[in-house]
């Protein structure tokens, strides 16, 4: 059994060590060291993730503005539909038809007698 194996001392991170490492990271020395080159792939992955996130947020903003524009267009078309249908409803009234016939000068009038039902 390997009970005689020496235990590694725990690494204590004090304020100065943290600031030194942060400064090394900020200056780029962290990635230059040979033992930290394996971290480069994580940095590249993080950068790609950030780019994807930025693209995704801009894309969602464009989609939202497109949806807002289409909602405004739907509202305008709905109002146009209501106004057109009310105009047509007014034009189908019997009094409107009579006034149009009289304006055109046609010799058409409303029958005084109801229609006769023809039985077979």
LINHU-V482225 format. One record per run of one state. SS is the DSSP state (2 for helix, 1 for strand, 0 for the rest). FROM is the first residue (numbers start at 1). LEN is the number of residues. If there is no record, write none. Layout:
BEGIN
ss=SS from=FROM len=LEN
ss=SS from=FROM len=LEN
END
This chain:
BEGIN
ss=0 from=1 len=14
ss=2 from=15 len=13
ss=0 from=28 len=1
ss=2 from=29 len=4
ss=0 from=33 len=1
ss=2 from=34 len=58
ss=0 from=92 len=2
ss=2 from=94 len=11
ss=0 from=105 len=16
END
